[in-house]
């Protein structure tokens, strides 16, 4: 289909418009949680907007305003204009990877066009391949940030819409930092002509982690690449605020508690439905993994606006038999306990162990026929980011890091605790999953 073709019209690199006194040109050294992810792909999230229905809309003016506000935003998020660097020495042996603010070519900004429409993205049952073309750097790994931009933004003009796609190096930042950046970009866009030094939530860069000397002499000793997985089907499922509330109440009632959160209840549901869809042997093991934010879990806690990627993954493992025999609450409570047990002592223990024996994750660690991986967060204020186009129509993600069993959770557009879940599954599992009775009942589909 010609409407599926995305044409790159232009690209440039945007640098910070100013240098603030609080910023340093000293290397920003990476933490164990960040170095772990050198082989993983970039974060890819984006917002779809409808074009204003008036004759005064100008795409060229929008692009100019976006670039101007982006330059102002990079004044505060200056590491995103930089590149990674490896500092080596032979005597004594040292191999240190960091962000190098002195090497700052800028963030990449792409303008693209497509004959596709907003409905071409919204209407299909499965996410069309068009969406993958709305993001840059889909095949890059985080280690590529030595030569590739740490941040690449692709603005694609559709017939009746505009898509702003973000590709952000996952070693440098997590989802919280990405949406903090987006909120600041939106804030500065809307404050045209205001003082760019004044923003409501300045990023916090203070770090006290030790400089980590990796046991390598060349990046080929720990880097790897996997070919893209083209078989995965992606589909969005919408949980209204009412359906989320009912799931949470059901899970808590089954365990006679009030401790289980909405996200834990939804994650438990996804775990159960996905396991059923796979028809795994009853005596086999299944695991539910989900990303967790370490900011509030260390003592003293890191600020909410801490810049970086202090995330980790917690999980619970069960036999298929136990997961299917017990109810939603049983699974949700186990996920709750996995979160509760991940405290300051657990974080510090992991860091101490990892520093003694650093390990870089291989990309195939997520390829597990019995695993469900829940990431992203419904708590991010995605729909609060506006750029003169009104509220976004929807949020979408690229193909980076997507494997069978990946579940990405977003806030619902209407707010109020609603959620959207993007399920990424092999075709044969998707057919079973989307018809699962427990799922369709929870979604209130008749």
N, C-alpha and C positions, 0 to 999 in steps of 0.2 A: 504493500500500500504506500502510495506517495506521501500520505499524511503521517506515516511513521518515520519519515526521514527528517533528521535534524541537521541543519547546515550551520557550521561555525562561520560567522561573518567576520569577527575580529577578536583579538585578545590583547591584553596589556597587563602590566604589573603595577599594582597600587602600593605605594609606600606610605608610612605614617606622615601626616602633614606637619607634625611637630615632634619634638623630643622633650618629654617631661623630666624635671629634675629628679623625680623619684625613680627613674629608670636607670639601669646600668648597662654598660656594654660588656660586662663580665659574663662568662658562660653560665648558663642555667643547667645545673647538673640534674640528671634524671634519677628517679627513685626506682626501687625494685618493681613496683607495680607498673611502672611505665616501660622499663627495659624488658619486662616479660613479653611485651606485645610487639617487639620489633618486626616479627614476621607476619603480623596480622594486617588486614587492610584498613583503609581510611574509613572514618565515620561518614556516612552519606545520608543527610536529611535535607528535605526541601519543602517549600511552600508553594502551592498553586493559588494564583489569584485570577479573578475575572477582570477583564479590562473595564474601565469606567464607561458607562453608556452615555458619553457626551462627546461633542465634536472637538473639545479642547485637549483631549488626551494626546500627548506626544511621547512616543517611545524614546526618541533621542533625548528629550528633556529628562525622562525618568532615568535613563542610563547615566546621564551626567550627574543627577542628584544622588543616585546610588553610589557612584564612584567617589564623589565628594564626601559623602557621609562615611563611606568605607575608609577613606584615608584618615578621617577624623577618629574613627573607631580604632584603627590600627595604632593611633597615637597612644591609646590606653592598652591595647592588646598587642604590643610591639613584637613579642616573640613570634607571632603568626606571620610576620613579614620576613622572618629569618629562615635559616636552614639548620639542619643537624650538622654536627661535626664530630669526628673521631680524633681524639688526642692520643698519640702513641709516643712511647719512648722505650728504648731497649734496656737501659741500665739506670735504675732498676726497671724491670719490665712493667709497662703500664698500658692499658687500653681502656680509655674513658670516652663514653658517648654523651654529648651534651647538646643543648641548643646554643647556637653561636650568634648573638645579636650583632656582632660586627659584620657578619655576612648576611646582609638584609636586602635581597633583590626585590622583595615585595610579595604580596599575595597576588595570585593570578585571577584575572577577571575576564570572563569570556562572554561575548554576546553571540547568541545563536538564534536561528529562526526555524519554524516548522509550520507546515500547512495543517497540522493537527489542531483539534479544538479541545476545549475543557472537557466536553463529554467523551472525547476519545480516551481520556484518562479515567474519568469517573464511571462510565457506563459498563465496560466489560466486567464479567464476573471475576476474571483473573487479571492481575496487574499486567498491562501490556508491555512488550519489550521497549516500546517508545519511552517509558519512564526511565529505563536504564540509560538511555541516550541523553537524559537531561542532567547527567552528572559527569564530571571530569574525574580522571585518575581511578577508574574502577579497577584496574589491574595492578595498581601500585601497592606496595607494602610500606609499612611505616619506616623501615630502614631506608627506603628510597628518598626519604626527606632530606638526605644528604645532598641530593641534586635536584629533586623535584620540590615544588612549593609545599609548604606545610598547610596552606589553605588555598583552595581553588574554588571560585564561585562562578557558576554558569547561569546566566540570565537568558532564558529561552522565551522568545516572543512567539506565542501561538496566535491563531486566527482571532480568537476572542479572549485570550488570557495571557498571563505571564507566569513563568515558573522560575523560582530562585532556588537553585540547587547548591548545597554546601558540601564540599569534600574536605574533611579536616583530619590531619594526621592524629591517629589515636594514641600515639605515644605522648604527644604534646598535650592532648586535652581529652576529656570525657564528654558525655552528653550534657552534663550540667554546665561545663565551660562553654560548649558549643552554643547552648541556648542563652547563656549569659551574654556571649558575644552578640548573638542575634538581637537580643533585647536592647543592647547598647547601640547597635547599628540602627535599629528602628527608632530609638530615642533621639539619636543625633540627626537622623533623616528628618524627623518631624520638627526638630528645633532649628530649622534652617536659619543661618545667620547668628545663632546663639554662641555662647562661649564653649568651645569644644573641650575645654579643660574641666568643665563642670558636668559630671554625669552622676546619676543617682546611685550606681553601684560600681565603684572602681574595683578592678580585679586586684587580688592580693597575691603577691609573688614571694613572700617571705618563706624561705626554706631552711631547715636545719638538718637535713639528711646528710649522711656522710657521702663523700665522693666515692663512687663504686668503680673499682678496678676489675674489669671483666677478664676472664682467663682465656683470652683469644689473641691471636696475632693478625688475623685477617677475617673480614666479614663472611667469607665463604665457609668458614667453620661453623657458623650458626644460622645463616640465612637460607631460606628455601622458597620455592615458588610452586604453586599448584595451578593447574589450568582451571578456567572458569567452569562452574557447574551449570550447564544449560538445561538440565532436566527439571530443575526445581520449579514448581508452581507457587505463585504467591497470591493470596487472597485476603481481603480485609473482612473482619467480622466486627459488627458494632454492638457493644453492650451499653444499653441505656443506663442512666443513673438508677432507675428502678430495678433493672435486672442485676446490676452490681450490688445494690443494697440487699436484694433477696439472697444472692449467693453468699454474701458476707454473713447475713443473719443465719442462713442454713448451716454454714460451716461452724459458726460459733455455737449454735444450739446443739449440734451433734456432739460437741465436745464440752458442753456446759461451761463455756468460757466467753469472754468478750475480747480476748487478746488478738484474735486473727484479723488481719487487715483486709481491705478490699483487694489489694493486689495479690496477697497470699491466697485468697479464696479463688480469684480468677486463675492464678497460676496453677493451683491444684486441679481445677477443672480442666485446663489445657493439658496437664500432665496425664490425667486419667483418660481423656478422650483421644489423645494422640497415641497412648499405649494400646488402647482398644483398636484403633485404626491400623496399627502395625501387625496385629495378630501374633504378638510375641508369645513364645512358650511360657506357660504359667510358672515354671521353675526358674526362668531367666531373670536377670536383674535389669532394672530400669532406673534412670537417674534424672532428676530435675535440677538443672543448674540455673542460677540467675545472678546477674550483676548486682553488686551491692556497693553503696557509697561509703567510703571509710571516713569521710569528713566528720560526721558526728560520733563516730565510734572509737576514736582515739582520745586519749587523755593527756594534755588538754585537747579539746576538739579543734579541728581545723575550721576556719571561717567558711561560711556557705559560699562566699565568692572567691575562695582559694582557686588560683589558676593552675590547672594541671589535670592529671588523671590518677587520682588516688583510689580508683575502683578495684574491686576484687570479685571473685566468683565464689558463692557458697552453694551448697547442694545437699540434697538428700537422696539416698539410694534405698530402693525397696524391691522386693520380688514382685513380679507381675501379679502373682496370686494375692499377695497382701494388698496391693494397690487396688485391685478389682474387688476384693472381698469386703474391704472396709469402705466406709463412705467418704464423701467429699471432705468432711471435717477432719477425718484422720490424716488425710494427705496434707490438708492446709495447716494443721497443727504442727506436723513435722517440718514443713517449710518455715513456719513461724519460729520454731525452736532453732532451726539452722541459722536464722537471722539473729535471734537473741544470743546465741552462743558465740557469734562473731563480735567479740568485744576488744577492748584495748590490748589485753594480754595476748589474744589470738593474733592480732595484727603485728604486735611487736615480736612475737615468737616466729611468725612467718618471715619477717624482715631479717631477724638474726640468723635464721637457718639459711635463707636465700643468699645473704651476703657471703656466707662461708662457702656456699656451693651454687653460684649463679647459674640459672637455667633459662634459656630463651624458648618460649613455647613454639612448637611446630604447628603449622596450620591444620594438620590433620587431627589434632587433638579434639576438635569439635565434631569429627566424623565418627559418629557412634550410633548404630542402629537402634539402641535402646535409650537414647538421651533426648531430652527436651531442653532447649536453651532459651530462657526468657531474658530479654534485654530491653533497653530503653526505659522510659518511665512516664506514667500518666501525670506525674506531678510537674513536669516541665511546662512552662507557660508558652507553648508553641503558637497558639492562636492570638497571643497578645502582641506578636511582632507584625507590625503593619508598615507599609511603605507607600502611602498615598493611594492605595488600591482597595482600601477596606479590609475587612477580615478575610483571611485565607479561606479558600473553598475546602482544601484538604491538605494533609501532610502526606508526603510520600518519601520513600527511601530508594537508594540505588542498589546495585547487585553485590556490592562489596560485602564480604563476610557472611554471605547467606548460604546455609547448608540445610539439609533435611532435618527438620525438627526445630528450626529457629523460629521463635515467636517474639515479635517486636510489639511493645505496648505503647500506645499514644493516648493523650487525652482526647475525649470526644469533642467535636466542634461545639456542641451546645453547652459544654461544661457540666457543672453540677455533679461531678464524680463519674460521668460517663467515660467509657474507654473504647478505643479501637485497637484491635489486635490484628497484626499482619502475620498470617501463618505461612511459613515457607516449607513446603513438603514435596516429596516425590509424587508424581501424578497418581500412582496407585493408592498412596496413603491419603492424598487429598480427597479422593472420591469417597473414601470411608469416613474421613474426619468431618467433612462438611455435612454429612447425613447422620452423624452420631446423635442419638436421641437425647443424651444428657446435655450436649452442646445446644441443640436446637431448642430444647426446653428452656435452657438458661437464657437464650437469645430471644425467647418469646416468639419463636417462629411457629406458625401453625401449618 
